[in-house]
Each structure stands twice: as C-alpha cells, then as structure tokens.
Amino acid sequence: MKLYSLSVLYKGEAKVVLLKAAYDVSSFSFFQRSRNS
C-alpha cells in the first residue's frame, strides 16, 4: 500500500495557510472501485 500526499504551507504571523495540495490515492485500495461488479 502506497499513499502519497504533498502539501505546500505558508506560516504567517497568526496562522498557517495551505497554499497547494496534491494527492495520489490510486495505490490505496480503499479509494478504488470494486472490479467484481
């Protein structure tokens, strides 16, 4: 099982802001549709 996530965050004065996020969950079987149907 492989699960990839990449997030770019900016640490400001008061809070952290999520600038960009990318996910590759294709290798994680929970997110794949069943091929038995």
Phi and psi restraints in degrees (range 20) as a CNS / XPLOR table:
assign (resid 1 and name C) (resid 2 and name N)
       (resid 2 and name CA) (resid 2 and name C) 1.0 -121.1 20.0 2
assign (resid 2 and name N) (resid 2 and name CA)
       (resid 2 and name C) (resid 3 and name N) 1.0 140.8 20.0 2
assign (resid 2 and name C) (resid 3 and name N)
       (resid 3 and name CA) (resid 3 and name C) 1.0 -142.4 20.0 2
assign (resid 3 and name N) (resid 3 and name CA)
       (resid 3 and name C) (resid 4 and name N) 1.0 121.8 20.0 2
assign (resid 3 and name C) (resid 4 and name N)
       (resid 4 and name CA) (resid 4 and name C) 1.0 -114.2 20.0 2
assign (resid 4 and name N) (resid 4 and name CA)
       (resid 4 and name C) (resid 5 and name N) 1.0 141.5 20.0 2
assign (resid 4 and name C) (resid 5 and name N)
       (resid 5 and name CA) (resid 5 and name C) 1.0 -148.1 20.0 2
assign (resid 5 and name N) (resid 5 and name CA)
       (resid 5 and name C) (resid 6 and name N) 1.0 136.3 20.0 2
assign (resid 5 and name C) (resid 6 and name N)
       (resid 6 and name CA) (resid 6 and name C) 1.0 -132.3 20.0 2
assign (resid 6 and name N) (resid 6 and name CA)
       (resid 6 and name C) (resid 7 and name N) 1.0 124.7 20.0 2
assign (resid 6 and name C) (resid 7 and name N)
       (resid 7 and name CA) (resid 7 and name C) 1.0 -128.1 20.0 2
assign (resid 7 and name N) (resid 7 and name CA)
       (resid 7 and name C) (resid 8 and name N) 1.0 139.4 20.0 2
assign (resid 7 and name C) (resid 8 and name N)
       (resid 8 and name CA) (resid 8 and name C) 1.0 -112.6 20.0 2
assign (resid 8 and name N) (resid 8 and name CA)
       (resid 8 and name C) (resid 9 and name N) 1.0 119.8 20.0 2
assign (resid 8 and name C) (resid 9 and name N)
       (resid 9 and name CA) (resid 9 and name C) 1.0 -117.9 20.0 2
assign (resid 9 and name N) (resid 9 and name CA)
       (resid 9 and name C) (resid 10 and name N) 1.0 149.4 20.0 2
assign (resid 9 and name C) (resid 10 and name N)
       (resid 10 and name CA) (resid 10 and name C) 1.0 -117.5 20.0 2
assign (resid 10 and name N) (resid 10 and name CA)
       (resid 10 and name C) (resid 11 and name N) 1.0 123.9 20.0 2
assign (resid 10 and name C) (resid 11 and name N)
       (resid 11 and name CA) (resid 11 and name C) 1.0 -93.4 20.0 2
assign (resid 11 and name N) (resid 11 and name CA)
       (resid 11 and name C) (resid 12 and name N) 1.0 103.5 20.0 2
assign (resid 11 and name C) (resid 12 and name N)
       (resid 12 and name CA) (resid 12 and name C) 1.0 -87.9 20.0 2
assign (resid 12 and name N) (resid 12 and name CA)
       (resid 12 and name C) (resid 13 and name N) 1.0 -171.8 20.0 2
assign (resid 12 and name C) (resid 13 and name N)
       (resid 13 and name CA) (resid 13 and name C) 1.0 -64.6 20.0 2
assign (resid 13 and name N) (resid 13 and name CA)
       (resid 13 and name C) (resid 14 and name N) 1.0 -45.7 20.0 2
assign (resid 13 and name C) (resid 14 and name N)
       (resid 14 and name CA) (resid 14 and name C) 1.0 -101.7 20.0 2
assign (resid 14 and name N) (resid 14 and name CA)
       (resid 14 and name C) (resid 15 and name N) 1.0 -32.1 20.0 2
assign (resid 14 and name C) (resid 15 and name N)
       (resid 15 and name CA) (resid 15 and name C) 1.0 -150.5 20.0 2
assign (resid 15 and name N) (resid 15 and name CA)
       (resid 15 and name C) (resid 16 and name N) 1.0 169.7 20.0 2
assign (resid 15 and name C) (resid 16 and name N)
       (resid 16 and name CA) (resid 16 and name C) 1.0 -98.6 20.0 2
assign (resid 16 and name N) (resid 16 and name CA)
       (resid 16 and name C) (resid 17 and name N) 1.0 133.1 20.0 2
assign (resid 16 and name C) (resid 17 and name N)
       (resid 17 and name CA) (resid 17 and name C) 1.0 -113.6 20.0 2
assign (resid 17 and name N) (resid 17 and name CA)
       (resid 17 and name C) (resid 18 and name N) 1.0 131.3 20.0 2
assign (resid 17 and name C) (resid 18 and name N)
       (resid 18 and name CA) (resid 18 and name C) 1.0 -81.7 20.0 2
assign (resid 18 and name N) (resid 18 and name CA)
       (resid 18 and name C) (resid 19 and name N) 1.0 113.1 20.0 2
assign (resid 18 and name C) (resid 19 and name N)
       (resid 19 and name CA) (resid 19 and name C) 1.0 -84.9 20.0 2
assign (resid 19 and name N) (resid 19 and name CA)
       (resid 19 and name C) (resid 20 and name N) 1.0 -45.2 20.0 2
assign (resid 19 and name C) (resid 20 and name N)
       (resid 20 and name CA) (resid 20 and name C) 1.0 -154.2 20.0 2
assign (resid 20 and name N) (resid 20 and name CA)
       (resid 20 and name C) (resid 21 and name N) 1.0 144.1 20.0 2
assign (resid 20 and name C) (resid 21 and name N)
       (resid 21 and name CA) (resid 21 and name C) 1.0 -140.0 20.0 2
assign (resid 21 and name N) (resid 21 and name CA)
       (resid 21 and name C) (resid 22 and name N) 1.0 140.1 20.0 2
assign (resid 21 and name C) (resid 22 and name N)
       (resid 22 and name CA) (resid 22 and name C) 1.0 -133.4 20.0 2
assign (resid 22 and name N) (resid 22 and name CA)
       (resid 22 and name C) (resid 23 and name N) 1.0 138.2 20.0 2
assign (resid 22 and name C) (resid 23 and name N)
       (resid 23 and name CA) (resid 23 and name C) 1.0 -131.4 20.0 2
assign (resid 23 and name N) (resid 23 and name CA)
       (resid 23 and name C) (resid 24 and name N) 1.0 141.7 20.0 2
assign (resid 23 and name C) (resid 24 and name N)
       (resid 24 and name CA) (resid 24 and name C) 1.0 -126.8 20.0 2
assign (resid 24 and name N) (resid 24 and name CA)
       (resid 24 and name C) (resid 25 and name N) 1.0 97.7 20.0 2
assign (resid 24 and name C) (resid 25 and name N)
       (resid 25 and name CA) (resid 25 and name C) 1.0 -106.1 20.0 2
assign (resid 25 and name N) (resid 25 and name CA)
       (resid 25 and name C) (resid 26 and name N) 1.0 12.7 20.0 2
assign (resid 25 and name C) (resid 26 and name N)
       (resid 26 and name CA) (resid 26 and name C) 1.0 -64.2 20.0 2
assign (resid 26 and name N) (resid 26 and name CA)
       (resid 26 and name C) (resid 27 and name N) 1.0 -26.1 20.0 2
assign (resid 26 and name C) (resid 27 and name N)
       (resid 27 and name CA) (resid 27 and name C) 1.0 -86.6 20.0 2
assign (resid 27 and name N) (resid 27 and name CA)
       (resid 27 and name C) (resid 28 and name N) 1.0 -4.9 20.0 2
assign (resid 27 and name C) (resid 28 and name N)
       (resid 28 and name CA) (resid 28 and name C) 1.0 -96.4 20.0 2
assign (resid 28 and name N) (resid 28 and name CA)
       (resid 28 and name C) (resid 29 and name N) 1.0 114.7 20.0 2
assign (resid 28 and name C) (resid 29 and name N)
       (resid 29 and name CA) (resid 29 and name C) 1.0 -62.5 20.0 2
assign (resid 29 and name N) (resid 29 and name CA)
       (resid 29 and name C) (resid 30 and name N) 1.0 -22.7 20.0 2
assign (resid 29 and name C) (resid 30 and name N)
       (resid 30 and name CA) (resid 30 and name C) 1.0 -61.9 20.0 2
assign (resid 30 and name N) (resid 30 and name CA)
       (resid 30 and name C) (resid 31 and name N) 1.0 -30.9 20.0 2
assign (resid 30 and name C) (resid 31 and name N)
       (resid 31 and name CA) (resid 31 and name C) 1.0 -92.3 20.0 2
assign (resid 31 and name N) (resid 31 and name CA)
       (resid 31 and name C) (resid 32 and name N) 1.0 -4.0 20.0 2
assign (resid 31 and name C) (resid 32 and name N)
       (resid 32 and name CA) (resid 32 and name C) 1.0 -91.4 20.0 2
assign (resid 32 and name N) (resid 32 and name CA)
       (resid 32 and name C) (resid 33 and name N) 1.0 144.9 20.0 2
assign (resid 32 and name C) (resid 33 and name N)
       (resid 33 and name CA) (resid 33 and name C) 1.0 -75.9 20.0 2
assign (resid 33 and name N) (resid 33 and name CA)
       (resid 33 and name C) (resid 34 and name N) 1.0 149.8 20.0 2
assign (resid 33 and name C) (resid 34 and name N)
       (resid 34 and name CA) (resid 34 and name C) 1.0 -68.5 20.0 2
assign (resid 34 and name N) (resid 34 and name CA)
       (resid 34 and name C) (resid 35 and name N) 1.0 133.9 20.0 2
assign (resid 34 and name C) (resid 35 and name N)
       (resid 35 and name CA) (resid 35 and name C) 1.0 -95.8 20.0 2
assign (resid 35 and name N) (resid 35 and name CA)
       (resid 35 and name C) (resid 36 and name N) 1.0 4.7 20.0 2
assign (resid 35 and name C) (resid 36 and name N)
       (resid 36 and name CA) (resid 36 and name C) 1.0 -83.2 20.0 2
assign (resid 36 and name N) (resid 36 and name CA)
       (resid 36 and name C) (resid 37 and name N) 1.0 -16.5 20.0 2
